[in-house]
């Protein structure tokens, strides 16, 4: 009689080798997804920081435009 791997059935009815192989693949995929999620969160934080910085820059530029327009006696547009 030839026996390859373990023949003890798991709760899913698969031999242990198939179940452990499936579990290993699922754990690998879970690890990958967690890493991708962490990377996505990091990128989102960076993007939000860039948006905040850009808003602050635009606010400063708007203020400078207003000051210069008033100095030149122009009416403010927009």
N, CA, C and O atoms as a DFTB+ gen file, in Angstrom:
312 C
 N C O
     1  1       0.836      -1.177       0.000
     2  2       0.000       0.000       0.000
     3  2       0.880       1.238       0.000
     4  3       1.835       1.332       0.771
     5  1       0.549       2.201      -0.880
     6  2       1.303       3.434      -1.040
     7  2       0.533       4.568      -0.387
     8  3      -0.627       4.790      -0.734
     9  1       1.143       5.300       0.554
    10  2       0.476       6.420       1.217
    11  2       1.326       7.660       1.024
    12  3       2.506       7.681       1.374
    13  1       0.715       8.696       0.461
    14  2       1.402       9.969       0.257
    15  2       0.755      10.981       1.181
    16  3      -0.457      11.190       1.133
    17  1       1.551      11.600       2.010
    18  2       1.012      12.600       2.930
    19  2       0.190      11.941       4.022
    20  3       0.221      10.724       4.199
    21  1      -0.534      12.760       4.742
    22  2      -1.362      12.264       5.830
    23  2      -2.760      12.035       5.317
    24  3      -3.235      12.774       4.455
    25  1      -3.420      11.033       5.826
    26  2      -4.768      10.736       5.358
    27  2      -5.818      11.041       6.410
    28  3      -6.983      10.684       6.236
    29  1      -5.426      11.703       7.513
    30  2      -6.409      12.067       8.539
    31  2      -7.288      13.181       7.996
    32  3      -6.783      14.241       7.627
    33  1      -8.592      12.959       7.942
    34  2      -9.473      14.005       7.403
    35  2      -9.596      15.177       8.369
    36  3      -9.510      15.019       9.586
    37  1      -9.801      16.362       7.787
    38  2     -10.027      17.559       8.585
    39  2     -11.519      17.775       8.679
    40  3     -12.299      16.958       8.191
    41  1     -11.919      18.855       9.296
    42  2     -13.346      19.136       9.426
    43  2     -13.996      19.396       8.076
    44  3     -15.207      19.225       7.933
    45  1     -13.210      19.806       7.081
    46  2     -13.758      20.052       5.745
    47  2     -13.789      18.773       4.919
    48  3     -14.300      18.781       3.799
    49  1     -13.265      17.698       5.435
    50  2     -13.253      16.449       4.696
    51  2     -12.054      16.305       3.783
    52  3     -11.991      15.352       3.006
    53  1     -11.092      17.230       3.851
    54  2      -9.890      17.158       3.027
    55  2      -8.781      16.506       3.833
    56  3      -8.760      16.631       5.058
    57  1      -7.863      15.817       3.180
    58  2      -6.704      15.302       3.907
    59  2      -5.918      16.457       4.527
    60  3      -5.982      17.583       4.033
    61  1      -5.178      16.188       5.601
    62  2      -4.448      17.237       6.320
    63  2      -3.479      17.993       5.425
    64  3      -3.339      19.207       5.572
    65  1      -2.815      17.325       4.514
    66  2      -1.843      18.012       3.665
    67  2      -2.517      19.067       2.813
    68  3      -1.981      20.164       2.657
    69  1      -3.676      18.762       2.262
    70  2      -4.388      19.758       1.460
    71  2      -4.880      20.896       2.331
    72  3      -4.802      22.062       1.942
    73  1      -5.384      20.563       3.505
    74  2      -5.892      21.598       4.407
    75  2      -4.761      22.497       4.885
    76  3      -4.923      23.716       4.938
    77  1      -3.620      21.914       5.232
    78  2      -2.505      22.737       5.700
    79  2      -1.946      23.584       4.565
    80  3      -1.502      24.710       4.787
    81  1      -1.966      23.046       3.351
    82  2      -1.522      23.819       2.195
    83  2      -2.479      24.984       1.941
    84  3      -2.044      26.099       1.651
    85  1      -3.777      24.723       2.051
    86  2      -4.782      25.776       1.868
    87  2      -4.626      26.819       2.968
    88  3      -4.695      28.018       2.698
    89  1      -4.419      26.376       4.199
    90  2      -4.249      27.308       5.309
    91  2      -3.013      28.180       5.105
    92  3      -3.044      29.377       5.391
    93  1      -1.932      27.588       4.615
    94  2      -0.706      28.350       4.364
    95  2      -0.950      29.411       3.293
    96  3      -0.500      30.549       3.427
    97  1      -1.665      29.036       2.229
    98  2      -1.980      30.007       1.164
    99  2      -2.865      31.128       1.699
   100  3      -2.666      32.296       1.365
   101  1      -3.844      30.770       2.533
   102  2      -4.728      31.785       3.094
   103  2      -3.966      32.722       4.028
   104  3      -4.195      33.932       4.022
   105  1      -3.062      32.161       4.827
   106  2      -2.258      33.000       5.726
   107  2      -1.347      33.928       4.925
   108  3      -1.178      35.093       5.287
   109  1      -0.759      33.420       3.838
   110  2       0.082      34.253       2.978
   111  2      -0.732      35.395       2.385
   112  3      -0.290      36.544       2.370
   113  1      -1.923      35.067       1.898
   114  2      -2.774      36.091       1.277
   115  2      -3.206      37.124       2.314
   116  3      -3.231      38.322       2.033
   117  1      -3.546      36.652       3.516
   118  2      -3.919      37.563       4.588
   119  2      -2.769      38.514       4.910
   120  3      -2.978      39.710       5.114
   121  1      -1.579      37.979       4.953
   122  2      -0.396      38.800       5.213
   123  2      -0.211      39.845       4.112
   124  3       0.077      41.008       4.396
   125  1      -0.377      39.428       2.863
   126  2      -0.253      40.358       1.737
   127  2      -1.297      41.464       1.823
   128  3      -0.992      42.640       1.621
   129  1      -2.528      41.072       2.124
   130  2      -3.606      42.065       2.201
   131  2      -3.373      43.052       3.340
   132  3      -3.640      44.245       3.195
   133  1      -2.882      42.563       4.459
   134  2      -2.587      43.468       5.576
   135  2      -1.487      44.449       5.204
   136  3      -1.545      45.625       5.565
   137  1      -0.484      43.961       4.480
   138  2       0.609      44.839       4.043
   139  2       0.093      45.884       3.055
   140  3       0.440      47.061       3.156
   141  1      -0.739      45.453       2.098
   142  2      -1.314      46.386       1.132
   143  2      -2.184      47.429       1.840
   144  3      -2.164      48.607       1.484
   145  1      -2.939      46.989       2.834
   146  2      -3.790      47.906       3.584
   147  2      -2.955      48.950       4.307
   148  3      -3.273      50.139       4.275
   149  1      -1.893      48.509       4.956
   150  2      -1.006      49.438       5.666
   151  2      -0.373      50.429       4.697
   152  3      -0.268      51.617       4.999
   153  1       0.049      49.938       3.530
   154  2       0.618      50.834       2.517
   155  2      -0.423      51.843       2.039
   156  3      -0.115      53.020       1.854
   157  1      -1.646      51.380       1.843
   158  2      -2.723      52.276       1.413
   159  2      -3.013      53.344       2.446
   160  3      -3.215      54.508       2.100
   161  1      -3.037      52.958       3.715
   162  2      -3.255      53.936       4.773
   163  2      -2.140      54.979       4.792
   164  3      -2.397      56.171       4.958
   165  1      -0.922      54.530       4.625
   166  2       0.216      55.449       4.609
   167  2       0.110      56.429       3.445
   168  3       0.339      57.627       3.612
   169  1      -0.239      55.913       2.264
   170  2      -0.389      56.774       1.101
   171  2      -1.523      57.774       1.296
   172  3      -1.416      58.927       0.879
   173  1      -2.613      57.331       1.933
   174  2      -3.736      58.221       2.184
   175  2      -3.327      59.352       3.122
   176  3      -3.681      60.509       2.892
   177  1      -2.589      59.026       4.167
   178  2      -2.123      60.061       5.086
   179  2      -1.220      61.063       4.375
   180  3      -1.305      62.266       4.621
   181  1      -0.354      60.565       3.494
   182  2       0.527      61.458       2.740
   183  2      -0.275      62.353       1.805
   184  3       0.019      63.541       1.677
   185  1      -1.282      61.788       1.155
   186  2      -2.112      62.571       0.233
   187  2      -2.889      63.633       1.001
   188  3      -3.003      64.770       0.542
   189  1      -3.425      63.272       2.168
   190  2      -4.161      64.254       2.969
   191  2      -3.234      65.377       3.438
   192  3      -3.649      66.535       3.496
   193  1      -2.000      65.051       3.767
   194  2      -1.035      66.078       4.173
   195  2      -0.733      67.009       3.004
   196  3      -0.621      68.221       3.187
   197  1      -0.601      66.445       1.796
   198  2      -0.348      67.285       0.617
   199  2      -1.531      68.214       0.354
   200  3      -1.341      69.381       0.012
   201  1      -2.758      67.698       0.515
   202  2      -3.955      68.529       0.316
   203  2      -3.964      69.662       1.336
   204  3      -4.230      70.811       0.981
   205  1      -3.678      69.353       2.594
   206  2      -3.644      70.382       3.647
   207  2      -2.598      71.446       3.322
   208  3      -2.867      72.642       3.429
   209  1      -1.406      71.005       2.925
   210  2      -0.339      71.957       2.583
   211  2      -0.729      72.825       1.392
   212  3      -0.452      74.025       1.375
   213  1      -1.365      72.225       0.409
   214  2      -1.786      72.981      -0.770
   215  2      -2.850      74.018      -0.414
   216  3      -2.813      75.147      -0.904
   217  1      -3.807      73.625       0.448
   218  2      -4.828      74.584       0.886
   219  2      -4.196      75.773       1.610
   220  3      -4.574      76.923       1.385
   221  1      -3.228      75.480       2.482
   222  2      -2.541      76.559       3.201
   223  2      -1.786      77.469       2.238
   224  3      -1.787      78.689       2.406
   225  1      -1.151      76.889       1.242
   226  2      -0.428      77.682       0.245
   227  2      -1.388      78.572      -0.536
   228  3      -1.117      79.753      -0.754
   229  1      -2.514      77.996      -0.956
   230  2      -3.500      78.782      -1.697
   231  2      -4.074      79.903      -0.845
   232  3      -4.335      80.994      -1.351
   233  1      -4.270      79.647       0.437
   234  2      -4.768      80.682       1.333
   235  2      -3.766      81.831       1.444
   236  3      -4.155      82.999       1.426
   237  1      -2.477      81.501       1.557
   238  2      -1.451      82.554       1.612
   239  2      -1.408      83.351       0.313
   240  3      -1.294      84.576       0.336
   241  1      -1.497      82.664      -0.808
   242  2      -1.476      83.346      -2.110
   243  2      -2.691      84.251      -2.239
   244  3      -2.583      85.382      -2.712
   245  1      -3.842      83.753      -1.819
   246  2      -5.063      84.551      -1.874
   247  2      -4.919      85.818      -1.029
   248  3      -5.340      86.902      -1.434
   249  1      -4.322      85.663       0.143
   250  2      -4.097      86.827       0.999
   251  2      -3.161      87.824       0.359
   252  3      -3.386      89.032       0.436
   253  1      -2.119      87.331      -0.268
   254  2      -1.165      88.224      -0.946
   255  2      -1.833      88.940      -2.113
   256  3      -1.589      90.125      -2.342
   257  1      -2.676      88.222      -2.850
   258  2      -3.410      88.844      -3.962
   259  2      -4.301      89.959      -3.439
   260  3      -4.369      91.040      -4.024
   261  1      -4.985      89.687      -2.331
   262  2      -5.878      90.699      -1.765
   263  2      -5.109      91.936      -1.325
   264  3      -5.534      93.058      -1.599
   265  1      -3.989      91.746      -0.650
   266  2      -3.186      92.883      -0.181
   267  2      -2.682      93.709      -1.359
   268  3      -2.794      94.935      -1.356
   269  1      -2.126      93.033      -2.368
   270  2      -1.593      93.758      -3.528
   271  2      -2.690      94.459      -4.308
   272  3      -2.499      95.576      -4.788
   273  1      -3.841      93.808      -4.439
   274  2      -4.970      94.434      -5.137
   275  2      -5.410      95.689      -4.418
   276  3      -5.688      96.710      -5.047
   277  1      -5.474      95.615      -3.081
   278  2      -5.869      96.800      -2.309
   279  2      -4.835      97.907      -2.439
   280  3      -5.199      99.079      -2.539
   281  1      -3.561      97.562      -2.440
   282  2      -2.493      98.546      -2.576
   283  2      -2.579      99.243      -3.927
   284  3      -2.298     100.437      -4.034
   285  1      -2.967      98.494      -4.958
   286  2      -3.066      99.059      -6.306
   287  2      -4.423      99.713      -6.553
   288  3      -4.650     100.301      -7.610
   289  1      -5.317      99.610      -5.583
   290  2      -6.628     100.231      -5.723
   291  2      -7.552      99.489      -6.672
   292  3      -8.504     100.071      -7.192
   293  1      -7.288      98.236      -6.897
   294  2      -8.146      97.459      -7.799
   295  2      -9.308      96.872      -7.019
   296  3      -9.203      96.595      -5.824
   297  1     -10.420      96.688      -7.722
   298  2     -11.514      95.971      -7.095
   299  2     -11.197      94.483      -7.167
   300  3     -10.623      93.994      -8.140
   301  1     -11.584      93.786      -6.119
   302  2     -11.240      92.365      -6.055
   303  2     -12.226      91.554      -6.880
   304  3     -13.441      91.715      -6.759
   305  1     -11.676      90.668      -7.734
   306  2     -12.516      89.793      -8.549
   307  2     -12.372      88.375      -8.010
   308  3     -11.261      87.925      -7.730
   309  1     -13.527      87.648      -7.859
   310  2     -13.518      86.252      -7.426
   311  2     -13.119      86.152      -6.045
   312  3     -13.052      85.050      -5.500
